[in-house]
Amino acid sequence: MEEPPARRMMSGQYLVNRGHNSSKSLPIVCFIQTSISTNRIWQGNNILSFSFPRFIAQMLLIVLLTRFVDFLLRPLHQPRYLANIIGGIMVGPTGLGRITWVAVKLFPLPSVLVLENMAYLGLIYITFITGVEIELAAVRRTGYSAVYALTCITIPFAIGALAAAVVQPTLNDGSHANLASFIVFLGVALSITSFSVLAGSLAELKLLNSNVGATTLSAAMFVDSCAWAFLPLAITLAQKDGEPIATLWTMMSGLGFYGAAHVLVRPAAYWAAARTSEGGPVDDFGASAMLVGVMIAANIADAIGIHAVIGAFVYGLVIPKDSPVGEALIERLEDFVDGLLLPLFFAVSGIKTNLASIDDIAAAAFLIFTVVASAVAKIAACLVVANMYQKPLRDGMAIGLLMNMKGIIELVLLNIGRDQQMLSEASFAVLVCTSALVTALVSPLLRLMLSSPRRQASFLRRSVQSGQPESELRVVACIHGTRHVPGMLGLLAAANPTKHQPISVAALHLIELSSRLSSLHAIQHHGGGPTQQHPAAAAAGCSSVTNAISHAFEAYEELADGVSIRLLTAVSPYPTMHHDISTVADDFRAALVIIPFHKHRTVDGGMDPTNPSLRSLNQSILASAPCSVAVLVDRGLPAPSRHDTSLNAAVFFLGGPDDREALAFASRIAGHPQFSLTVLRLLHSAGPDDSLVDDEYITEFRLRHVSDDSVVYTEAAAATTEDTVAALRSLVDEVHDLYIVGKGGGDRTLLTAGLTHWSECPELGPIGDLLASPDFGISASVLVVQKCSGMGTTDSESVAPGKTTMTSSRGRFCMISANKANYRTISSLPCRLLEPSFI
């Protein structure tokens, strides 16, 4: 029997029956299923009248709209934050909310409350991730970056304090905050810098691995830490009109909450890490317990009066950075939170942003002027600091612009200010819009400033051949993972580093940067660019992969003589990673960049792609590197050891700049006491224009190793591609451990013309592609060398007149003067090996 309306109590979507059959302690709750979902679309029901379908429709609209705006802004190199905030404003009363159907049917007030709850759940976890990203130890060792940070805090804070006295009685008269809390809040809002948006923008601008990028990231981390410290003060001052007793109790409770979190959460994180195997994923139970703890911390913080997001931030802040738990939790959260819940928060912020609420235009203009003045003051302050530390003013200008990057954290602060009634509707709308405007201007202004030509001296082309044989060889060794470390160390050891022939290595660990939050976590751990990784830095929270790479290279440096290794990390998207590698090579003044092949050897001897993006990356490096490049096809290259092991390398020489560069690198291997080197030169009648240079360099090579019995020089004659393949097969056997070839490999001759049509990997050249193919049937590693693009035959390659050199004919040689040398040409003969000469 239906209860009369008077005996029925309506509460949202629930009907609570207080009739005779109900209990006082446990009332009967009648749930209206049709208010949640519908299965009656064919009966004419409107799905937007039910909460769950409406919520799904809202999410679809918000996510698709923000992604579409991001697509439009991507050519302008704007951060995704800007697309999110514009998409959110478009959903609100300033945009689609002006349409009656959207406001009444799609976003009615009860549905906005559900949307806001979901958005704040995502906000709690976003601020938790922010706390995990901030490393207090790194903040303490920021150095002169702290000076940039302090000036970017104090000056905007002072401007905000002066402006608050004017804005409070005019534009902010709709709020209930006292002047003290509004001063603190506005000062924090003007001085904050978003770490995550800044990191993404630095990567987009190719500044992530520069000194400017590292300094700015450190300063932004310092600013964020100070902002989160000041925010609870503003909230407590706003409570009960700043009553001293209530404010004191709230602040004491906040300090007690931080201490309790430090005492309880850190051991819990170590407990979760202890349940994790070395290098394995974090235990599901431990990770779930830590994620539940985020909600508990947020609830406690909200109860004591310091706001839920601050509780989640503190919870993330106290997680130890030397534990894998923080990074594992970010990886579990990022896709769902960043992809779905975060756009909801921007939409809720956009719904709160109503530009029509601004009735005092003069006060709004003054607040806009205040925001712009604080941005200009940051730039001026950074210029002063750069001049004080004798840094280039150009760097100071760039740092000042970058410190004006706003992001999710500022929007969090503005929403807290609106919820705590420290901001009126009008001042909230002005601050949200000006935040988006300032962030939008940073990127184009910085690109305009950096568009002037760089110093040409920094682009001097370098190669192995251009250096003296006994000079230091500077190498950049690129590593994507631990898989590439043994082969790279084996190749470096084979290059025979000694005190008289040293090798300086920049071991560059390459990490992909994406919009995923875990990649930004990697940036924070690695300091925002290539930095030397000491054990202390590793203990500060570097990933297990970076630790393993670091330990392997440090161990090799301790055991080897004549090797100095600098461990670097570059975090960048794959499409633009070659710019960072070129920058490191240019700054390091490297003569050679060694990159791993994009395929790895399988158990059955085949070659499988490691990562599809690595091939395009290798092609970009080969096209743009400021020095020579070597691609290592690693099939288990053994590293020379202290034991009496015999290793063998072979060079296939057709002629040209790339082959001469390959022979220059092989010349270093020839001096290794455990290596034997075989050089097979292919002679042909229609030789290239620089065949005389090849003769000179071969003669120099033979003269250099005239008394070395471990070096064997052999010549073969060929006329066709079939002759080339036959000569190469005569060199291939199970004895050699490493084959070295030039990428060009005589590509201007008819000897390899047929091979280029069947190349699977043209970036290796015709000979390198043939040797790397599993069909050729070799198990040795292959090194394909390309001389720096733009370096042809230069004076550094040619032999000076009067210099003692040698020429050979059928394996014989004699000492003659270079200006009287007669270089022969071989007529077109069937391919046959000529008499070897033991040099």
Secondary structure, 3 states (H helix, E strand, C coil): CCCCHHHEEEECCEEEECCCCCCCCCCEEEECHHHCCCCCHHHCCCHHHCHHHHHHHHHHHHHHHHHHHHHHHHHHCCCHHHHHHHHHHHHCCCCHHHCHHHHHHHCCHHHHHHHHHHHHHHHHHHHHHHHHHCCHHHHHCCCCHHHHHHHHHHHHHHHHHHHHHHHCCCCCCCCCCCHHHHHHHHHHHHHCCCHHHHHHHHHHCCCCCCHHHHHHHHHHHHHHHHHHHHHHHHHHHHHHHHCHHHHHHHHHHHHHHHHHHHHHHHHHHHHHHHCCCCCCCCCHHHHHHHHHHHHHHHHHHHHHCCCHHHHHHHHHHCCCCCCCHHHHHHHHHHHHHHHHHHHHHHHHHHHHCCHHHCCCHHHHHHHHHHHHHHHHHHHHHHHHHHHHCCCCHHHHHHHHHHCCCCCHHHHHHHHHHHHCCCCCHHHHHHHHHHHHHHHHHHHHHHHHHHCCCCCHHHHCCECCCCCCCCCCEEEEEEECCHHHHHHHHHHHHHCCCCCCCCEEEEEEEEEECCCCHHHHHHHHHCCCCCCCCCHHHHHCCCCHHHHHHHHHHHHHHHHCCCEEEEEEEEEECHHHHHHHHHHHHHHHCCCEEEEECCEEECCCCCEEECCHHHHHHHHHHHHHCCEEEEEEECCCCCCCCCCCCCEEEEEEECCCHHHHHHHHHHHHHHCCCCEEEEEEEEECCCCCCCHHHHHHHHHHHHHHCCCCCCEEEEEEECCCHHHHHHHHHHHCCCCCCEEEEECCCCCCCCCCHHHHCCCCCHHHHHHHHHHHCHHHCCCCEEEEEECCCCCCCCCCCCCCCCCEEEEEECCEEEEEEHHHCCCCCCCCCCCEECCCEEC
